[in-house]
């Protein structure tokens, strides 16, 4: 049951996490997934990540550019747009406030 819950929590915040992962510069999907996994969020499969990236691109929050590679397949690189930075700042603040409320209720319930 815990794994199912964790997965649904991640789905609720994955857009923000992807935007946050691009604040230090452009990157491609596999590296974004590795970065999030390295932060302790577990493996995020392409079937989950790429629809998020496409949705963020369609919303104008990220820009994408395909680049051919010297060897192997080309890659699609993603970067934050100004609209994406603004959305991250606004929605990130809202998430942190929500997180604080959840922590407060859990602490009252004896969860540490």
Phi and psi in radians as a Rosetta constraint file:
Dihedral C 1 N 2 CA 2 C 2 CIRCULARHARMONIC -1.053 0.35
Dihedral N 2 CA 2 C 2 N 3 CIRCULARHARMONIC -0.709 0.35
Dihedral C 2 N 3 CA 3 C 3 CIRCULARHARMONIC -1.119 0.35
Dihedral N 3 CA 3 C 3 N 4 CIRCULARHARMONIC -0.701 0.35
Dihedral C 3 N 4 CA 4 C 4 CIRCULARHARMONIC -1.089 0.35
Dihedral N 4 CA 4 C 4 N 5 CIRCULARHARMONIC -0.744 0.35
Dihedral C 4 N 5 CA 5 C 5 CIRCULARHARMONIC -1.119 0.35
Dihedral N 5 CA 5 C 5 N 6 CIRCULARHARMONIC -0.816 0.35
Dihedral C 5 N 6 CA 6 C 6 CIRCULARHARMONIC -1.043 0.35
Dihedral N 6 CA 6 C 6 N 7 CIRCULARHARMONIC -0.686 0.35
Dihedral C 6 N 7 CA 7 C 7 CIRCULARHARMONIC -1.100 0.35
Dihedral N 7 CA 7 C 7 N 8 CIRCULARHARMONIC -0.747 0.35
Dihedral C 7 N 8 CA 8 C 8 CIRCULARHARMONIC -1.222 0.35
Dihedral N 8 CA 8 C 8 N 9 CIRCULARHARMONIC -0.598 0.35
Dihedral C 8 N 9 CA 9 C 9 CIRCULARHARMONIC -1.089 0.35
Dihedral N 9 CA 9 C 9 N 10 CIRCULARHARMONIC -0.775 0.35
Dihedral C 9 N 10 CA 10 C 10 CIRCULARHARMONIC -1.088 0.35
Dihedral N 10 CA 10 C 10 N 11 CIRCULARHARMONIC -0.744 0.35
Dihedral C 10 N 11 CA 11 C 11 CIRCULARHARMONIC -1.025 0.35
Dihedral N 11 CA 11 C 11 N 12 CIRCULARHARMONIC -0.598 0.35
Dihedral C 11 N 12 CA 12 C 12 CIRCULARHARMONIC -1.248 0.35
Dihedral N 12 CA 12 C 12 N 13 CIRCULARHARMONIC -0.346 0.35
Dihedral C 12 N 13 CA 13 C 13 CIRCULARHARMONIC -2.194 0.35
Dihedral N 13 CA 13 C 13 N 14 CIRCULARHARMONIC 0.032 0.35
Dihedral C 13 N 14 CA 14 C 14 CIRCULARHARMONIC -1.062 0.35
Dihedral N 14 CA 14 C 14 N 15 CIRCULARHARMONIC -0.676 0.35
Dihedral C 14 N 15 CA 15 C 15 CIRCULARHARMONIC -0.975 0.35
Dihedral N 15 CA 15 C 15 N 16 CIRCULARHARMONIC -0.830 0.35
Dihedral C 15 N 16 CA 16 C 16 CIRCULARHARMONIC -1.119 0.35
Dihedral N 16 CA 16 C 16 N 17 CIRCULARHARMONIC -0.694 0.35
Dihedral C 16 N 17 CA 17 C 17 CIRCULARHARMONIC -1.135 0.35
Dihedral N 17 CA 17 C 17 N 18 CIRCULARHARMONIC -0.688 0.35
Dihedral C 17 N 18 CA 18 C 18 CIRCULARHARMONIC -1.147 0.35
Dihedral N 18 CA 18 C 18 N 19 CIRCULARHARMONIC -0.787 0.35
Dihedral C 18 N 19 CA 19 C 19 CIRCULARHARMONIC -1.033 0.35
Dihedral N 19 CA 19 C 19 N 20 CIRCULARHARMONIC -0.792 0.35
Dihedral C 19 N 20 CA 20 C 20 CIRCULARHARMONIC -1.097 0.35
Dihedral N 20 CA 20 C 20 N 21 CIRCULARHARMONIC -0.615 0.35
Dihedral C 20 N 21 CA 21 C 21 CIRCULARHARMONIC -1.190 0.35
Dihedral N 21 CA 21 C 21 N 22 CIRCULARHARMONIC -0.300 0.35
Dihedral C 21 N 22 CA 22 C 22 CIRCULARHARMONIC -1.708 0.35
Dihedral N 22 CA 22 C 22 N 23 CIRCULARHARMONIC 0.076 0.35
Dihedral C 22 N 23 CA 23 C 23 CIRCULARHARMONIC -1.192 0.35
Dihedral N 23 CA 23 C 23 N 24 CIRCULARHARMONIC -0.418 0.35
Dihedral C 23 N 24 CA 24 C 24 CIRCULARHARMONIC -1.636 0.35
Dihedral N 24 CA 24 C 24 N 25 CIRCULARHARMONIC 0.061 0.35
Dihedral C 24 N 25 CA 25 C 25 CIRCULARHARMONIC 2.393 0.35
Dihedral N 25 CA 25 C 25 N 26 CIRCULARHARMONIC 3.036 0.35
Dihedral C 25 N 26 CA 26 C 26 CIRCULARHARMONIC -1.170 0.35
Dihedral N 26 CA 26 C 26 N 27 CIRCULARHARMONIC 2.736 0.35
Dihedral C 26 N 27 CA 27 C 27 CIRCULARHARMONIC -2.817 0.35
Dihedral N 27 CA 27 C 27 N 28 CIRCULARHARMONIC 2.942 0.35
Dihedral C 27 N 28 CA 28 C 28 CIRCULARHARMONIC -1.957 0.35
Dihedral N 28 CA 28 C 28 N 29 CIRCULARHARMONIC 2.879 0.35
Dihedral C 28 N 29 CA 29 C 29 CIRCULARHARMONIC -0.881 0.35
Dihedral N 29 CA 29 C 29 N 30 CIRCULARHARMONIC -0.870 0.35
Dihedral C 29 N 30 CA 30 C 30 CIRCULARHARMONIC -1.056 0.35
Dihedral N 30 CA 30 C 30 N 31 CIRCULARHARMONIC -0.721 0.35
Dihedral C 30 N 31 CA 31 C 31 CIRCULARHARMONIC -1.220 0.35
Dihedral N 31 CA 31 C 31 N 32 CIRCULARHARMONIC -0.604 0.35
Dihedral C 31 N 32 CA 32 C 32 CIRCULARHARMONIC -1.085 0.35
Dihedral N 32 CA 32 C 32 N 33 CIRCULARHARMONIC -0.814 0.35
Dihedral C 32 N 33 CA 33 C 33 CIRCULARHARMONIC -1.067 0.35
Dihedral N 33 CA 33 C 33 N 34 CIRCULARHARMONIC -0.737 0.35
Dihedral C 33 N 34 CA 34 C 34 CIRCULARHARMONIC -1.096 0.35
Dihedral N 34 CA 34 C 34 N 35 CIRCULARHARMONIC -0.714 0.35
Dihedral C 34 N 35 CA 35 C 35 CIRCULARHARMONIC -1.090 0.35
Dihedral N 35 CA 35 C 35 N 36 CIRCULARHARMONIC -0.775 0.35
Dihedral C 35 N 36 CA 36 C 36 CIRCULARHARMONIC -1.188 0.35
Dihedral N 36 CA 36 C 36 N 37 CIRCULARHARMONIC -0.681 0.35
Dihedral C 36 N 37 CA 37 C 37 CIRCULARHARMONIC -1.111 0.35
Dihedral N 37 CA 37 C 37 N 38 CIRCULARHARMONIC -0.697 0.35
Dihedral C 37 N 38 CA 38 C 38 CIRCULARHARMONIC -1.138 0.35
Dihedral N 38 CA 38 C 38 N 39 CIRCULARHARMONIC -0.388 0.35
Dihedral C 38 N 39 CA 39 C 39 CIRCULARHARMONIC -1.480 0.35
Dihedral N 39 CA 39 C 39 N 40 CIRCULARHARMONIC 0.032 0.35
Dihedral C 39 N 40 CA 40 C 40 CIRCULARHARMONIC 1.653 0.35
Dihedral N 40 CA 40 C 40 N 41 CIRCULARHARMONIC 0.250 0.35
Dihedral C 40 N 41 CA 41 C 41 CIRCULARHARMONIC -1.622 0.35
Dihedral N 41 CA 41 C 41 N 42 CIRCULARHARMONIC 0.020 0.35
Dihedral C 41 N 42 CA 42 C 42 CIRCULARHARMONIC 1.423 0.35
Dihedral N 42 CA 42 C 42 N 43 CIRCULARHARMONIC 3.131 0.35
Dihedral C 42 N 43 CA 43 C 43 CIRCULARHARMONIC -1.299 0.35
Dihedral N 43 CA 43 C 43 N 44 CIRCULARHARMONIC 2.229 0.35
Dihedral C 43 N 44 CA 44 C 44 CIRCULARHARMONIC -1.952 0.35
Dihedral N 44 CA 44 C 44 N 45 CIRCULARHARMONIC 1.954 0.35
Dihedral C 44 N 45 CA 45 C 45 CIRCULARHARMONIC -1.340 0.35
Dihedral N 45 CA 45 C 45 N 46 CIRCULARHARMONIC 2.744 0.35
Dihedral C 45 N 46 CA 46 C 46 CIRCULARHARMONIC -0.991 0.35
Dihedral N 46 CA 46 C 46 N 47 CIRCULARHARMONIC -0.624 0.35
Dihedral C 46 N 47 CA 47 C 47 CIRCULARHARMONIC -1.138 0.35
Dihedral N 47 CA 47 C 47 N 48 CIRCULARHARMONIC -0.297 0.35
Dihedral C 47 N 48 CA 48 C 48 CIRCULARHARMONIC -1.716 0.35
Dihedral N 48 CA 48 C 48 N 49 CIRCULARHARMONIC -0.772 0.35
Dihedral C 48 N 49 CA 49 C 49 CIRCULARHARMONIC -1.246 0.35
Dihedral N 49 CA 49 C 49 N 50 CIRCULARHARMONIC -0.821 0.35
Dihedral C 49 N 50 CA 50 C 50 CIRCULARHARMONIC -1.151 0.35
Dihedral N 50 CA 50 C 50 N 51 CIRCULARHARMONIC -0.629 0.35
Dihedral C 50 N 51 CA 51 C 51 CIRCULARHARMONIC -1.085 0.35
Dihedral N 51 CA 51 C 51 N 52 CIRCULARHARMONIC -0.605 0.35
Dihedral C 51 N 52 CA 52 C 52 CIRCULARHARMONIC -1.130 0.35
Dihedral N 52 CA 52 C 52 N 53 CIRCULARHARMONIC -0.836 0.35
Dihedral C 52 N 53 CA 53 C 53 CIRCULARHARMONIC -1.053 0.35
Dihedral N 53 CA 53 C 53 N 54 CIRCULARHARMONIC -0.728 0.35
Dihedral C 53 N 54 CA 54 C 54 CIRCULARHARMONIC -1.110 0.35
Dihedral N 54 CA 54 C 54 N 55 CIRCULARHARMONIC -0.748 0.35
Dihedral C 54 N 55 CA 55 C 55 CIRCULARHARMONIC -1.105 0.35
Dihedral N 55 CA 55 C 55 N 56 CIRCULARHARMONIC -0.725 0.35
Dihedral C 55 N 56 CA 56 C 56 CIRCULARHARMONIC -1.146 0.35
Dihedral N 56 CA 56 C 56 N 57 CIRCULARHARMONIC -0.642 0.35
Dihedral C 56 N 57 CA 57 C 57 CIRCULARHARMONIC -1.171 0.35
Dihedral N 57 CA 57 C 57 N 58 CIRCULARHARMONIC -0.797 0.35
Dihedral C 57 N 58 CA 58 C 58 CIRCULARHARMONIC -1.068 0.35
Dihedral N 58 CA 58 C 58 N 59 CIRCULARHARMONIC -0.549 0.35
Dihedral C 58 N 59 CA 59 C 59 CIRCULARHARMONIC -1.444 0.35
Dihedral N 59 CA 59 C 59 N 60 CIRCULARHARMONIC -0.057 0.35
Dihedral C 59 N 60 CA 60 C 60 CIRCULARHARMONIC 1.371 0.35
Dihedral N 60 CA 60 C 60 N 61 CIRCULARHARMONIC 0.293 0.35
Dihedral C 60 N 61 CA 61 C 61 CIRCULARHARMONIC -1.571 0.35
Dihedral N 61 CA 61 C 61 N 62 CIRCULARHARMONIC -0.419 0.35
Dihedral C 61 N 62 CA 62 C 62 CIRCULARHARMONIC -2.317 0.35
Dihedral N 62 CA 62 C 62 N 63 CIRCULARHARMONIC 2.687 0.35
Dihedral C 62 N 63 CA 63 C 63 CIRCULARHARMONIC -1.935 0.35
Dihedral N 63 CA 63 C 63 N 64 CIRCULARHARMONIC 2.561 0.35
Dihedral C 63 N 64 CA 64 C 64 CIRCULARHARMONIC -2.193 0.35
Dihedral N 64 CA 64 C 64 N 65 CIRCULARHARMONIC 2.535 0.35
Dihedral C 64 N 65 CA 65 C 65 CIRCULARHARMONIC -2.467 0.35
Dihedral N 65 CA 65 C 65 N 66 CIRCULARHARMONIC 2.208 0.35
Dihedral C 65 N 66 CA 66 C 66 CIRCULARHARMONIC -1.489 0.35
Dihedral N 66 CA 66 C 66 N 67 CIRCULARHARMONIC 2.348 0.35
Dihedral C 66 N 67 CA 67 C 67 CIRCULARHARMONIC -2.249 0.35
Dihedral N 67 CA 67 C 67 N 68 CIRCULARHARMONIC 2.281 0.35
Dihedral C 67 N 68 CA 68 C 68 CIRCULARHARMONIC -1.220 0.35
Dihedral N 68 CA 68 C 68 N 69 CIRCULARHARMONIC 2.606 0.35
Dihedral C 68 N 69 CA 69 C 69 CIRCULARHARMONIC -1.884 0.35
Dihedral N 69 CA 69 C 69 N 70 CIRCULARHARMONIC 2.690 0.35
Dihedral C 69 N 70 CA 70 C 70 CIRCULARHARMONIC -1.091 0.35
Dihedral N 70 CA 70 C 70 N 71 CIRCULARHARMONIC -0.729 0.35
Dihedral C 70 N 71 CA 71 C 71 CIRCULARHARMONIC -2.284 0.35
Dihedral N 71 CA 71 C 71 N 72 CIRCULARHARMONIC 2.472 0.35
Dihedral C 71 N 72 CA 72 C 72 CIRCULARHARMONIC 1.402 0.35
Dihedral N 72 CA 72 C 72 N 73 CIRCULARHARMONIC -3.042 0.35
Dihedral C 72 N 73 CA 73 C 73 CIRCULARHARMONIC -1.270 0.35
Dihedral N 73 CA 73 C 73 N 74 CIRCULARHARMONIC 2.728 0.35
Dihedral C 73 N 74 CA 74 C 74 CIRCULARHARMONIC -1.218 0.35
Dihedral N 74 CA 74 C 74 N 75 CIRCULARHARMONIC 2.984 0.35
Dihedral C 74 N 75 CA 75 C 75 CIRCULARHARMONIC -2.276 0.35
Dihedral N 75 CA 75 C 75 N 76 CIRCULARHARMONIC 2.648 0.35
Dihedral C 75 N 76 CA 76 C 76 CIRCULARHARMONIC -1.767 0.35
Dihedral N 76 CA 76 C 76 N 77 CIRCULARHARMONIC 2.038 0.35
Dihedral C 76 N 77 CA 77 C 77 CIRCULARHARMONIC -1.694 0.35
Dihedral N 77 CA 77 C 77 N 78 CIRCULARHARMONIC 2.426 0.35
Dihedral C 77 N 78 CA 78 C 78 CIRCULARHARMONIC -2.016 0.35
Dihedral N 78 CA 78 C 78 N 79 CIRCULARHARMONIC 2.490 0.35
Dihedral C 78 N 79 CA 79 C 79 CIRCULARHARMONIC -2.449 0.35
Dihedral N 79 CA 79 C 79 N 80 CIRCULARHARMONIC 2.684 0.35
Dihedral C 79 N 80 CA 80 C 80 CIRCULARHARMONIC -1.283 0.35
Dihedral N 80 CA 80 C 80 N 81 CIRCULARHARMONIC 2.439 0.35
Dihedral C 80 N 81 CA 81 C 81 CIRCULARHARMONIC -1.621 0.35
Dihedral N 81 CA 81 C 81 N 82 CIRCULARHARMONIC 2.989 0.35
Dihedral C 81 N 82 CA 82 C 82 CIRCULARHARMONIC -1.078 0.35
Dihedral N 82 CA 82 C 82 N 83 CIRCULARHARMONIC -0.678 0.35
Dihedral C 82 N 83 CA 83 C 83 CIRCULARHARMONIC -1.073 0.35
Dihedral N 83 CA 83 C 83 N 84 CIRCULARHARMONIC -0.655 0.35
Dihedral C 83 N 84 CA 84 C 84 CIRCULARHARMONIC -1.144 0.35
Dihedral N 84 CA 84 C 84 N 85 CIRCULARHARMONIC -0.717 0.35
Dihedral C 84 N 85 CA 85 C 85 CIRCULARHARMONIC -1.110 0.35
Dihedral N 85 CA 85 C 85 N 86 CIRCULARHARMONIC -0.745 0.35
Dihedral C 85 N 86 CA 86 C 86 CIRCULARHARMONIC -1.121 0.35
Dihedral N 86 CA 86 C 86 N 87 CIRCULARHARMONIC -0.742 0.35
Dihedral C 86 N 87 CA 87 C 87 CIRCULARHARMONIC -1.126 0.35
Dihedral N 87 CA 87 C 87 N 88 CIRCULARHARMONIC -0.747 0.35
Dihedral C 87 N 88 CA 88 C 88 CIRCULARHARMONIC -1.046 0.35
Dihedral N 88 CA 88 C 88 N 89 CIRCULARHARMONIC -0.774 0.35
Dihedral C 88 N 89 CA 89 C 89 CIRCULARHARMONIC -1.089 0.35
Dihedral N 89 CA 89 C 89 N 90 CIRCULARHARMONIC -0.811 0.35
Dihedral C 89 N 90 CA 90 C 90 CIRCULARHARMONIC -1.199 0.35
Dihedral N 90 CA 90 C 90 N 91 CIRCULARHARMONIC -0.949 0.35
Dihedral C 90 N 91 CA 91 C 91 CIRCULARHARMONIC -1.235 0.35
Dihedral N 91 CA 91 C 91 N 92 CIRCULARHARMONIC -0.544 0.35
Dihedral C 91 N 92 CA 92 C 92 CIRCULARHARMONIC -1.114 0.35
Dihedral N 92 CA 92 C 92 N 93 CIRCULARHARMONIC -0.720 0.35
Dihedral C 92 N 93 CA 93 C 93 CIRCULARHARMONIC -1.108 0.35
Dihedral N 93 CA 93 C 93 N 94 CIRCULARHARMONIC -0.729 0.35
Dihedral C 93 N 94 CA 94 C 94 CIRCULARHARMONIC -1.107 0.35
Dihedral N 94 CA 94 C 94 N 95 CIRCULARHARMONIC -0.725 0.35
Dihedral C 94 N 95 CA 95 C 95 CIRCULARHARMONIC -1.095 0.35
Dihedral N 95 CA 95 C 95 N 96 CIRCULARHARMONIC -0.781 0.35
Dihedral C 95 N 96 CA 96 C 96 CIRCULARHARMONIC -1.097 0.35
Dihedral N 96 CA 96 C 96 N 97 CIRCULARHARMONIC -0.645 0.35
Dihedral C 96 N 97 CA 97 C 97 CIRCULARHARMONIC -1.147 0.35
Dihedral N 97 CA 97 C 97 N 98 CIRCULARHARMONIC -0.748 0.35
Dihedral C 97 N 98 CA 98 C 98 CIRCULARHARMONIC -1.078 0.35
Dihedral N 98 CA 98 C 98 N 99 CIRCULARHARMONIC -0.776 0.35
Dihedral C 98 N 99 CA 99 C 99 CIRCULARHARMONIC -1.023 0.35
Dihedral N 99 CA 99 C 99 N 100 CIRCULARHARMONIC -0.740 0.35
Dihedral C 99 N 100 CA 100 C 100 CIRCULARHARMONIC -1.082 0.35
Dihedral N 100 CA 100 C 100 N 101 CIRCULARHARMONIC -0.703 0.35
Dihedral C 100 N 101 CA 101 C 101 CIRCULARHARMONIC -1.139 0.35
Dihedral N 101 CA 101 C 101 N 102 CIRCULARHARMONIC -0.751 0.35
Dihedral C 101 N 102 CA 102 C 102 CIRCULARHARMONIC -1.096 0.35
Dihedral N 102 CA 102 C 102 N 103 CIRCULARHARMONIC -0.789 0.35
Dihedral C 102 N 103 CA 103 C 103 CIRCULARHARMONIC -1.051 0.35
Dihedral N 103 CA 103 C 103 N 104 CIRCULARHARMONIC -0.697 0.35
Dihedral C 103 N 104 CA 104 C 104 CIRCULARHARMONIC -1.098 0.35
Dihedral N 104 CA 104 C 104 N 105 CIRCULARHARMONIC -0.806 0.35
Dihedral C 104 N 105 CA 105 C 105 CIRCULARHARMONIC -1.145 0.35
Dihedral N 105 CA 105 C 105 N 106 CIRCULARHARMONIC -0.745 0.35
Dihedral C 105 N 106 CA 106 C 106 CIRCULARHARMONIC -1.122 0.35
Dihedral N 106 CA 106 C 106 N 107 CIRCULARHARMONIC -0.691 0.35
Dihedral C 106 N 107 CA 107 C 107 CIRCULARHARMONIC -1.095 0.35
Dihedral N 107 CA 107 C 107 N 108 CIRCULARHARMONIC -0.697 0.35
Dihedral C 107 N 108 CA 108 C 108 CIRCULARHARMONIC -1.124 0.35
Dihedral N 108 CA 108 C 108 N 109 CIRCULARHARMONIC -0.486 0.35
Dihedral C 108 N 109 CA 109 C 109 CIRCULARHARMONIC -1.488 0.35
Dihedral N 109 CA 109 C 109 N 110 CIRCULARHARMONIC 0.082 0.35
Dihedral C 109 N 110 CA 110 C 110 CIRCULARHARMONIC 1.571 0.35
Dihedral N 110 CA 110 C 110 N 111 CIRCULARHARMONIC 0.105 0.35
Dihedral C 110 N 111 CA 111 C 111 CIRCULARHARMONIC -1.485 0.35
Dihedral N 111 CA 111 C 111 N 112 CIRCULARHARMONIC 2.258 0.35
